[in-house]
């Protein structure tokens, strides 16, 4: 090999080691690797920066915005609320989680799906006395299963497809991967409900990640012409709310205490709840319930984009010893109080009639910029935004799903290419106010995009220096010139790399290697390209292998060994199925 080839391998090895050690952010590691190759003259500026204009990477960015539109309108919340129900066993609960997760993840990026399901499933598990540790790994794995079923199911598929198009080949179809993704998903579900369920830990205590020691008192109003009118408390899902308790109902000036599960809801009923912040965030996502704001719905009318903020009142607040209504808190601060906590005690009476005291903790509904404007205000001891608390715009949920459907149909039928469909869909989400510009910007995971773009540079260096061909020869040496065995080795190598570094980086680095292997064998490269897609996405054996695994590790109180015990056999099982099926569908 030439000096440039050895230098490329050395730089890539250093990058891999740094990624595994996690001492530096992954986007910084990959950017430094790209800059090193550019500085050493291995790559020209055009080659080094080509990844930033790759179709796959831009499509990933657009689909982040599309997914944000589904999330911001409460589209996923509606699905979870109607589909989860009340399971009779742990296996039934796992199935109820995995089926909608797989379906949604086939068309929406996995990360926002899991991020939305996660708090809902924790609350749901508490209501139904289920062990969180039995449910969250199936949630993450279900999202991975779904991502392997379509071209847009995961960013890895889009990235590899972008590399394939860059080679002058025709793009894969929307549902081409379903020939492999659906069979492996079915086998994965069966495994998790049988063998995997026994291997999953059973830890009785739920995670404390979403716990909050403050107990708030909050009032909600049943919306006129909303879906909850006429439903009983039980039918509306307001009886078993985990850490949230329905204290009473105020109706036409009278109080209904000790509310019965069969009590029917009427328009303008004021429901008084007591509970923690996480439970209130979930309550705020129930369609047909609106916060009983201290100054009507003024904030909602003025600013559709709102979020929850916690503040602790200081002794310098000018509204001390005034009621929230008389003090006109909304007019004074531009935010509405929706809940109050005081010394861990449950407060009585109407929210508007509560007299403000020093050290009261208030839960406010405010614009996103409110936190920055009041962070150092002397009126408050603490100002803190509540994560993932944006109020869903349910009136646009159906429209958001229609936009996603249009993307899938237009790309599948060939009306427009995948990139154009994704960009038009992202524009439609913003233009129709399904997602605001601010939320759209926040939804794009720029560190992930930087990792993807810089990975292209490292993969290109493997090609131009001939390193990929050398590695391909090493891969070929063990199985010889038997394509099926080479395919298995390629799948295994990709899977191992994905377990320790990001899936997109592993796919991009393996792409030129498998192309070189196919060329040396004089066979079609398509089976190898599909194997890289599958192996890079189907990563179950470590929490590092996929972002959704990391997301559930904390709330599920999982240990590293839990993923190895449950995920490694699944990796082997699905890898074997993929290696057998892929050449049958895409012959050598």
Secondary structure as a PSIPRED ss2 file (coil, helix, strand):
# PSIPRED VFORMAT (PSIPRED V4.0)

   1 X C   1.000  0.000  0.000
   2 X C   1.000  0.000  0.000
   3 X H   0.000  1.000  0.000
   4 X H   0.000  1.000  0.000
   5 X H   0.000  1.000  0.000
   6 X H   0.000  1.000  0.000
   7 X H   0.000  1.000  0.000
   8 X H   0.000  1.000  0.000
   9 X H   0.000  1.000  0.000
  10 X H   0.000  1.000  0.000
  11 X H   0.000  1.000  0.000
  12 X H   0.000  1.000  0.000
  13 X H   0.000  1.000  0.000
  14 X H   0.000  1.000  0.000
  15 X H   0.000  1.000  0.000
  16 X H   0.000  1.000  0.000
  17 X H   0.000  1.000  0.000
  18 X H   0.000  1.000  0.000
  19 X H   0.000  1.000  0.000
  20 X H   0.000  1.000  0.000
  21 X H   0.000  1.000  0.000
  22 X C   1.000  0.000  0.000
  23 X C   1.000  0.000  0.000
  24 X C   1.000  0.000  0.000
  25 X C   1.000  0.000  0.000
  26 X H   0.000  1.000  0.000
  27 X H   0.000  1.000  0.000
  28 X H   0.000  1.000  0.000
  29 X H   0.000  1.000  0.000
  30 X H   0.000  1.000  0.000
  31 X H   0.000  1.000  0.000
  32 X H   0.000  1.000  0.000
  33 X H   0.000  1.000  0.000
  34 X H   0.000  1.000  0.000
  35 X H   0.000  1.000  0.000
  36 X H   0.000  1.000  0.000
  37 X H   0.000  1.000  0.000
  38 X H   0.000  1.000  0.000
  39 X H   0.000  1.000  0.000
  40 X C   1.000  0.000  0.000
  41 X C   1.000  0.000  0.000
  42 X C   1.000  0.000  0.000
  43 X C   1.000  0.000  0.000
  44 X C   1.000  0.000  0.000
  45 X H   0.000  1.000  0.000
  46 X H   0.000  1.000  0.000
  47 X H   0.000  1.000  0.000
  48 X H   0.000  1.000  0.000
  49 X H   0.000  1.000  0.000
  50 X H   0.000  1.000  0.000
  51 X H   0.000  1.000  0.000
  52 X H   0.000  1.000  0.000
  53 X H   0.000  1.000  0.000
  54 X C   1.000  0.000  0.000
  55 X H   0.000  1.000  0.000
  56 X H   0.000  1.000  0.000
  57 X H   0.000  1.000  0.000
  58 X H   0.000  1.000  0.000
  59 X H   0.000  1.000  0.000
  60 X H   0.000  1.000  0.000
  61 X H   0.000  1.000  0.000
  62 X H   0.000  1.000  0.000
  63 X H   0.000  1.000  0.000
  64 X H   0.000  1.000  0.000
  65 X H   0.000  1.000  0.000
  66 X H   0.000  1.000  0.000
  67 X H   0.000  1.000  0.000
  68 X H   0.000  1.000  0.000
  69 X H   0.000  1.000  0.000
  70 X H   0.000  1.000  0.000
  71 X H   0.000  1.000  0.000
  72 X H   0.000  1.000  0.000
  73 X C   1.000  0.000  0.000
  74 X C   1.000  0.000  0.000
  75 X H   0.000  1.000  0.000
  76 X H   0.000  1.000  0.000
  77 X H   0.000  1.000  0.000
  78 X H   0.000  1.000  0.000
  79 X H   0.000  1.000  0.000
  80 X H   0.000  1.000  0.000
  81 X H   0.000  1.000  0.000
  82 X H   0.000  1.000  0.000
  83 X H   0.000  1.000  0.000
  84 X H   0.000  1.000  0.000
  85 X C   1.000  0.000  0.000
  86 X C   1.000  0.000  0.000
  87 X C   1.000  0.000  0.000
  88 X C   1.000  0.000  0.000
  89 X C   1.000  0.000  0.000
  90 X H   0.000  1.000  0.000
  91 X H   0.000  1.000  0.000
  92 X H   0.000  1.000  0.000
  93 X H   0.000  1.000  0.000
  94 X H   0.000  1.000  0.000
  95 X H   0.000  1.000  0.000
  96 X H   0.000  1.000  0.000
  97 X H   0.000  1.000  0.000
  98 X H   0.000  1.000  0.000
  99 X H   0.000  1.000  0.000
 100 X H   0.000  1.000  0.000
 101 X H   0.000  1.000  0.000
 102 X H   0.000  1.000  0.000
 103 X H   0.000  1.000  0.000
 104 X H   0.000  1.000  0.000
 105 X H   0.000  1.000  0.000
 106 X C   1.000  0.000  0.000
 107 X C   1.000  0.000  0.000
 108 X C   1.000  0.000  0.000
 109 X C   1.000  0.000  0.000
 110 X H   0.000  1.000  0.000
 111 X H   0.000  1.000  0.000
 112 X H   0.000  1.000  0.000
 113 X H   0.000  1.000  0.000
 114 X H   0.000  1.000  0.000
 115 X H   0.000  1.000  0.000
 116 X H   0.000  1.000  0.000
 117 X H   0.000  1.000  0.000
 118 X H   0.000  1.000  0.000
 119 X H   0.000  1.000  0.000
 120 X H   0.000  1.000  0.000
 121 X H   0.000  1.000  0.000
 122 X H   0.000  1.000  0.000
 123 X H   0.000  1.000  0.000
 124 X H   0.000  1.000  0.000
 125 X H   0.000  1.000  0.000
 126 X H   0.000  1.000  0.000
 127 X H   0.000  1.000  0.000
 128 X C   1.000  0.000  0.000
 129 X C   1.000  0.000  0.000
 130 X C   1.000  0.000  0.000
 131 X C   1.000  0.000  0.000
 132 X H   0.000  1.000  0.000
 133 X H   0.000  1.000  0.000
 134 X H   0.000  1.000  0.000
 135 X C   1.000  0.000  0.000
 136 X H   0.000  1.000  0.000
 137 X H   0.000  1.000  0.000
 138 X H   0.000  1.000  0.000
 139 X H   0.000  1.000  0.000
 140 X H   0.000  1.000  0.000
 141 X H   0.000  1.000  0.000
 142 X H   0.000  1.000  0.000
 143 X H   0.000  1.000  0.000
 144 X H   0.000  1.000  0.000
 145 X H   0.000  1.000  0.000
 146 X H   0.000  1.000  0.000
 147 X H   0.000  1.000  0.000
 148 X C   1.000  0.000  0.000
 149 X C   1.000  0.000  0.000
 150 X C   1.000  0.000  0.000
 151 X C   1.000  0.000  0.000
 152 X C   1.000  0.000  0.000
 153 X C   1.000  0.000  0.000
 154 X C   1.000  0.000  0.000
 155 X H   0.000  1.000  0.000
 156 X H   0.000  1.000  0.000
 157 X H   0.000  1.000  0.000
 158 X H   0.000  1.000  0.000
 159 X H   0.000  1.000  0.000
 160 X H   0.000  1.000  0.000
 161 X H   0.000  1.000  0.000
 162 X H   0.000  1.000  0.000
 163 X H   0.000  1.000  0.000
 164 X H   0.000  1.000  0.000
 165 X H   0.000  1.000  0.000
 166 X H   0.000  1.000  0.000
 167 X C   1.000  0.000  0.000
 168 X C   1.000  0.000  0.000
 169 X C   1.000  0.000  0.000
 170 X C   1.000  0.000  0.000
 171 X C   1.000  0.000  0.000
 172 X C   1.000  0.000  0.000
 173 X C   1.000  0.000  0.000
 174 X C   1.000  0.000  0.000
 175 X C   1.000  0.000  0.000
 176 X C   1.000  0.000  0.000
 177 X C   1.000  0.000  0.000
 178 X H   0.000  1.000  0.000
 179 X H   0.000  1.000  0.000
 180 X H   0.000  1.000  0.000
 181 X H   0.000  1.000  0.000
 182 X H   0.000  1.000  0.000
 183 X H   0.000  1.000  0.000
 184 X H   0.000  1.000  0.000
 185 X H   0.000  1.000  0.000
 186 X H   0.000  1.000  0.000
 187 X H   0.000  1.000  0.000
 188 X H   0.000  1.000  0.000
 189 X H   0.000  1.000  0.000
 190 X H   0.000  1.000  0.000
 191 X H   0.000  1.000  0.000
 192 X H   0.000  1.000  0.000
 193 X H   0.000  1.000  0.000
 194 X C   1.000  0.000  0.000
 195 X H   0.000  1.000  0.000
 196 X H   0.000  1.000  0.000
 197 X H   0.000  1.000  0.000
 198 X H   0.000  1.000  0.000
 199 X H   0.000  1.000  0.000
 200 X C   1.000  0.000  0.000
 201 X C   1.000  0.000  0.000
 202 X C   1.000  0.000  0.000
 203 X C   1.000  0.000  0.000
 204 X C   1.000  0.000  0.000
 205 X C   1.000  0.000  0.000
 206 X C   1.000  0.000  0.000
 207 X C   1.000  0.000  0.000
 208 X C   1.000  0.000  0.000
 209 X C   1.000  0.000  0.000
 210 X C   1.000  0.000  0.000
 211 X C   1.000  0.000  0.000
 212 X C   1.000  0.000  0.000
 213 X C   1.000  0.000  0.000
 214 X C   1.000  0.000  0.000
 215 X C   1.000  0.000  0.000
 216 X E   0.000  0.000  1.000
 217 X E   0.000  0.000  1.000
 218 X E   0.000  0.000  1.000
 219 X E   0.000  0.000  1.000
 220 X E   0.000  0.000  1.000
 221 X E   0.000  0.000  1.000
 222 X E   0.000  0.000  1.000
 223 X C   1.000  0.000  0.000
 224 X C   1.000  0.000  0.000
 225 X C   1.000  0.000  0.000
 226 X C   1.000  0.000  0.000
 227 X C   1.000  0.000  0.000
 228 X C   1.000  0.000  0.000
 229 X C   1.000  0.000  0.000
 230 X C   1.000  0.000  0.000
 231 X C   1.000  0.000  0.000
 232 X E   0.000  0.000  1.000
 233 X C   1.000  0.000  0.000
 234 X C   1.000  0.000  0.000
 235 X C   1.000  0.000  0.000
 236 X C   1.000  0.000  0.000
 237 X C   1.000  0.000  0.000
 238 X C   1.000  0.000  0.000
 239 X C   1.000  0.000  0.000
 240 X C   1.000  0.000  0.000
 241 X E   0.000  0.000  1.000
 242 X C   1.000  0.000  0.000
 243 X C   1.000  0.000  0.000
 244 X E   0.000  0.000  1.000
 245 X E   0.000  0.000  1.000
 246 X E   0.000  0.000  1.000
 247 X E   0.000  0.000  1.000
 248 X E   0.000  0.000  1.000
 249 X E   0.000  0.000  1.000
 250 X E   0.000  0.000  1.000
 251 X E   0.000  0.000  1.000
 252 X C   1.000  0.000  0.000
 253 X C   1.000  0.000  0.000
 254 X E   0.000  0.000  1.000
 255 X E   0.000  0.000  1.000
 256 X E   0.000  0.000  1.000
 257 X E   0.000  0.000  1.000
 258 X C   1.000  0.000  0.000
 259 X C   1.000  0.000  0.000
 260 X C   1.000  0.000  0.000
 261 X C   1.000  0.000  0.000
 262 X C   1.000  0.000  0.000
 263 X C   1.000  0.000  0.000
 264 X E   0.000  0.000  1.000
 265 X C   1.000  0.000  0.000
 266 X C   1.000  0.000  0.000
 267 X C   1.000  0.000  0.000
 268 X C   1.000  0.000  0.000
 269 X C   1.000  0.000  0.000
 270 X E   0.000  0.000  1.000
 271 X E   0.000  0.000  1.000
 272 X E   0.000  0.000  1.000
 273 X E   0.000  0.000  1.000
 274 X E   0.000  0.000  1.000
 275 X E   0.000  0.000  1.000
 276 X C   1.000  0.000  0.000
 277 X H   0.000  1.000  0.000
 278 X H   0.000  1.000  0.000
 279 X H   0.000  1.000  0.000
 280 X H   0.000  1.000  0.000
 281 X H   0.000  1.000  0.000
 282 X H   0.000  1.000  0.000
 283 X H   0.000  1.000  0.000
 284 X C   1.000  0.000  0.000
 285 X C   1.000  0.000  0.000
 286 X C   1.000  0.000  0.000
 287 X C   1.000  0.000  0.000
 288 X C   1.000  0.000  0.000
 289 X E   0.000  0.000  1.000
 290 X E   0.000  0.000  1.000
 291 X E   0.000  0.000  1.000
 292 X C   1.000  0.000  0.000
 293 X C   1.000  0.000  0.000
 294 X C   1.000  0.000  0.000
 295 X C   1.000  0.000  0.000
 296 X C   1.000  0.000  0.000
 297 X C   1.000  0.000  0.000
 298 X H   0.000  1.000  0.000
 299 X H   0.000  1.000  0.000
 300 X H   0.000  1.000  0.000
 301 X H   0.000  1.000  0.000
 302 X H   0.000  1.000  0.000
 303 X C   1.000  0.000  0.000
 304 X C   1.000  0.000  0.000
 305 X C   1.000  0.000  0.000
 306 X C   1.000  0.000  0.000
 307 X E   0.000  0.000  1.000
 308 X E   0.000  0.000  1.000
 309 X E   0.000  0.000  1.000
 310 X E   0.000  0.000  1.000
 311 X E   0.000  0.000  1.000
 312 X E   0.000  0.000  1.000
 313 X E   0.000  0.000  1.000
 314 X C   1.000  0.000  0.000
 315 X C   1.000  0.000  0.000
 316 X C   1.000  0.000  0.000
 317 X C   1.000  0.000  0.000
 318 X C   1.000  0.000  0.000
 319 X C   1.000  0.000  0.000
 320 X C   1.000  0.000  0.000
 321 X C   1.000  0.000  0.000
 322 X C   1.000  0.000  0.000
 323 X E   0.000  0.000  1.000
 324 X C   1.000  0.000  0.000
 325 X C   1.000  0.000  0.000
 326 X C   1.000  0.000  0.000
 327 X C   1.000  0.000  0.000
 328 X C   1.000  0.000  0.000
 329 X H   0.000  1.000  0.000
 330 X H   0.000  1.000  0.000
 331 X H   0.000  1.000  0.000
 332 X H   0.000  1.000  0.000
 333 X H   0.000  1.000  0.000
 334 X C   1.000  0.000  0.000
 335 X C   1.000  0.000  0.000
 336 X E   0.000  0.000  1.000
 337 X E   0.000  0.000  1.000
 338 X E   0.000  0.000  1.000
 339 X E   0.000  0.000  1.000
 340 X E   0.000  0.000  1.000
 341 X E   0.000  0.000  1.000
 342 X E   0.000  0.000  1.000
 343 X C   1.000  0.000  0.000
 344 X C   1.000  0.000  0.000
 345 X E   0.000  0.000  1.000
 346 X C   1.000  0.000  0.000
 347 X C   1.000  0.000  0.000
 348 X C   1.000  0.000  0.000
 349 X C   1.000  0.000  0.000
 350 X C   1.000  0.000  0.000
 351 X H   0.000  1.000  0.000
 352 X H   0.000  1.000  0.000
 353 X H   0.000  1.000  0.000
 354 X C   1.000  0.000  0.000
 355 X E   0.000  0.000  1.000
 356 X C   1.000  0.000  0.000
 357 X C   1.000  0.000  0.000
 358 X C   1.000  0.000  0.000
 359 X C   1.000  0.000  0.000
 360 X C   1.000  0.000  0.000
 361 X E   0.000  0.000  1.000
 362 X E   0.000  0.000  1.000
 363 X E   0.000  0.000  1.000
 364 X E   0.000  0.000  1.000
 365 X E   0.000  0.000  1.000
 366 X E   0.000  0.000  1.000
 367 X C   1.000  0.000  0.000
 368 X C   1.000  0.000  0.000
 369 X C   1.000  0.000  0.000
 370 X H   0.000  1.000  0.000
 371 X H   0.000  1.000  0.000
 372 X H   0.000  1.000  0.000
 373 X H   0.000  1.000  0.000
 374 X H   0.000  1.000  0.000
 375 X C   1.000  0.000  0.000
 376 X C   1.000  0.000  0.000
 377 X C   1.000  0.000  0.000
 378 X C   1.000  0.000  0.000
 379 X C   1.000  0.000  0.000
 380 X E   0.000  0.000  1.000
 381 X E   0.000  0.000  1.000
 382 X E   0.000  0.000  1.000
 383 X E   0.000  0.000  1.000
 384 X E   0.000  0.000  1.000
 385 X E   0.000  0.000  1.000
 386 X C   1.000  0.000  0.000
 387 X C   1.000  0.000  0.000
 388 X C   1.000  0.000  0.000
 389 X C   1.000  0.000  0.000
 390 X C   1.000  0.000  0.000
 391 X C   1.000  0.000  0.000
 392 X C   1.000  0.000  0.000
 393 X C   1.000  0.000  0.000
 394 X H   0.000  1.000  0.000
 395 X H   0.000  1.000  0.000
 396 X H   0.000  1.000  0.000
 397 X H   0.000  1.000  0.000
 398 X H   0.000  1.000  0.000
 399 X H   0.000  1.000  0.000
 400 X H   0.000  1.000  0.000
 401 X H   0.000  1.000  0.000
 402 X H   0.000  1.000  0.000
 403 X H   0.000  1.000  0.000
 404 X H   0.000  1.000  0.000
 405 X H   0.000  1.000  0.000
 406 X H   0.000  1.000  0.000
 407 X H   0.000  1.000  0.000
 408 X H   0.000  1.000  0.000
 409 X H   0.000  1.000  0.000
 410 X H   0.000  1.000  0.000
 411 X H   0.000  1.000  0.000
 412 X H   0.000  1.000  0.000
 413 X H   0.000  1.000  0.000
 414 X C   1.000  0.000  0.000
 415 X C   1.000  0.000  0.000
 416 X C   1.000  0.000  0.000
 417 X C   1.000  0.000  0.000
 418 X H   0.000  1.000  0.000
 419 X H   0.000  1.000  0.000
 420 X H   0.000  1.000  0.000
 421 X H   0.000  1.000  0.000
 422 X H   0.000  1.000  0.000
 423 X H   0.000  1.000  0.000
 424 X H   0.000  1.000  0.000
 425 X H   0.000  1.000  0.000
 426 X H   0.000  1.000  0.000
 427 X H   0.000  1.000  0.000
 428 X H   0.000  1.000  0.000
 429 X H   0.000  1.000  0.000
 430 X H   0.000  1.000  0.000
 431 X H   0.000  1.000  0.000
 432 X C   1.000  0.000  0.000
 433 X C   1.000  0.000  0.000
 434 X C   1.000  0.000  0.000
 435 X C   1.000  0.000  0.000
 436 X C   1.000  0.000  0.000
 437 X H   0.000  1.000  0.000
 438 X H   0.000  1.000  0.000
 439 X H   0.000  1.000  0.000
 440 X H   0.000  1.000  0.000
 441 X H   0.000  1.000  0.000
 442 X H   0.000  1.000  0.000
 443 X H   0.000  1.000  0.000
 444 X C   1.000  0.000  0.000
 445 X C   1.000  0.000  0.000
 446 X H   0.000  1.000  0.000
 447 X H   0.000  1.000  0.000
 448 X H   0.000  1.000  0.000
 449 X H   0.000  1.000  0.000
 450 X H   0.000  1.000  0.000
 451 X H   0.000  1.000  0.000
 452 X H   0.000  1.000  0.000
 453 X H   0.000  1.000  0.000
 454 X H   0.000  1.000  0.000
 455 X H   0.000  1.000  0.000
 456 X H   0.000  1.000  0.000
 457 X H   0.000  1.000  0.000
 458 X H   0.000  1.000  0.000
 459 X H   0.000  1.000  0.000
 460 X H   0.000  1.000  0.000
 461 X H   0.000  1.000  0.000
 462 X H   0.000  1.000  0.000
 463 X H   0.000  1.000  0.000
 464 X H   0.000  1.000  0.000
 465 X C   1.000  0.000  0.000
 466 X C   1.000  0.000  0.000
 467 X H   0.000  1.000  0.000
 468 X H   0.000  1.000  0.000
 469 X H   0.000  1.000  0.000
 470 X H   0.000  1.000  0.000
 471 X H   0.000  1.000  0.000
 472 X H   0.000  1.000  0.000
 473 X H   0.000  1.000  0.000
 474 X H   0.000  1.000  0.000
 475 X H   0.000  1.000  0.000
 476 X H   0.000  1.000  0.000
 477 X H   0.000  1.000  0.000
 478 X H   0.000  1.000  0.000
 479 X H   0.000  1.000  0.000
 480 X C   1.000  0.000  0.000
 481 X C   1.000  0.000  0.000
 482 X C   1.000  0.000  0.000
 483 X H   0.000  1.000  0.000
 484 X H   0.000  1.000  0.000
 485 X H   0.000  1.000  0.000
 486 X H   0.000  1.000  0.000
 487 X H   0.000  1.000  0.000
 488 X H   0.000  1.000  0.000
 489 X H   0.000  1.000  0.000
 490 X H   0.000  1.000  0.000
 491 X H   0.000  1.000  0.000
 492 X H   0.000  1.000  0.000
 493 X H   0.000  1.000  0.000
 494 X H   0.000  1.000  0.000
 495 X H   0.000  1.000  0.000
 496 X H   0.000  1.000  0.000
 497 X H   0.000  1.000  0.000
 498 X H   0.000  1.000  0.000
 499 X H   0.000  1.000  0.000
 500 X H   0.000  1.000  0.000
 501 X C   1.000  0.000  0.000
 502 X C   1.000  0.000  0.000
 503 X H   0.000  1.000  0.000
 504 X H   0.000  1.000  0.000
 505 X H   0.000  1.000  0.000
 506 X H   0.000  1.000  0.000
 507 X H   0.000  1.000  0.000
 508 X H   0.000  1.000  0.000
 509 X H   0.000  1.000  0.000
 510 X H   0.000  1.000  0.000
 511 X H   0.000  1.000  0.000
 512 X H   0.000  1.000  0.000
 513 X H   0.000  1.000  0.000
 514 X H   0.000  1.000  0.000
 515 X H   0.000  1.000  0.000
 516 X H   0.000  1.000  0.000
 517 X H   0.000  1.000  0.000
 518 X H   0.000  1.000  0.000
 519 X H   0.000  1.000  0.000
 520 X H   0.000  1.000  0.000
 521 X H   0.000  1.000  0.000
 522 X C   1.000  0.000  0.000
 523 X C   1.000  0.000  0.000
 524 X C   1.000  0.000  0.000
 525 X C   1.000  0.000  0.000
 526 X H   0.000  1.000  0.000
 527 X H   0.000  1.000  0.000
 528 X H   0.000  1.000  0.000
 529 X H   0.000  1.000  0.000
 530 X H   0.000  1.000  0.000
 531 X H   0.000  1.000  0.000
 532 X H   0.000  1.000  0.000
 533 X H   0.000  1.000  0.000
 534 X H   0.000  1.000  0.000
 535 X H   0.000  1.000  0.000
 536 X H   0.000  1.000  0.000
 537 X H   0.000  1.000  0.000
 538 X C   1.000  0.000  0.000
 539 X C   1.000  0.000  0.000
 540 X C   1.000  0.000  0.000
 541 X C   1.000  0.000  0.000
 542 X C   1.000  0.000  0.000
 543 X C   1.000  0.000  0.000
 544 X C   1.000  0.000  0.000
 545 X C   1.000  0.000  0.000
 546 X C   1.000  0.000  0.000
 547 X H   0.000  1.000  0.000
 548 X H   0.000  1.000  0.000
 549 X H   0.000  1.000  0.000
 550 X H   0.000  1.000  0.000
 551 X H   0.000  1.000  0.000
 552 X H   0.000  1.000  0.000
 553 X H   0.000  1.000  0.000
 554 X H   0.000  1.000  0.000
 555 X H   0.000  1.000  0.000
 556 X C   1.000  0.000  0.000
 557 X C   1.000  0.000  0.000
 558 X C   1.000  0.000  0.000
 559 X C   1.000  0.000  0.000
 560 X H   0.000  1.000  0.000
 561 X H   0.000  1.000  0.000
 562 X H   0.000  1.000  0.000
 563 X H   0.000  1.000  0.000
 564 X H   0.000  1.000  0.000
 565 X H   0.000  1.000  0.000
 566 X H   0.000  1.000  0.000
 567 X H   0.000  1.000  0.000
 568 X H   0.000  1.000  0.000
 569 X H   0.000  1.000  0.000
 570 X H   0.000  1.000  0.000
 571 X H   0.000  1.000  0.000
 572 X H   0.000  1.000  0.000
 573 X H   0.000  1.000  0.000
 574 X H   0.000  1.000  0.000
 575 X H   0.000  1.000  0.000
 576 X H   0.000  1.000  0.000
 577 X H   0.000  1.000  0.000
 578 X H   0.000  1.000  0.000
 579 X H   0.000  1.000  0.000
 580 X H   0.000  1.000  0.000
 581 X H   0.000  1.000  0.000
 582 X H   0.000  1.000  0.000
 583 X H   0.000  1.000  0.000
 584 X H   0.000  1.000  0.000
 585 X H   0.000  1.000  0.000
 586 X C   1.000  0.000  0.000
 587 X C   1.000  0.000  0.000
 588 X C   1.000  0.000  0.000
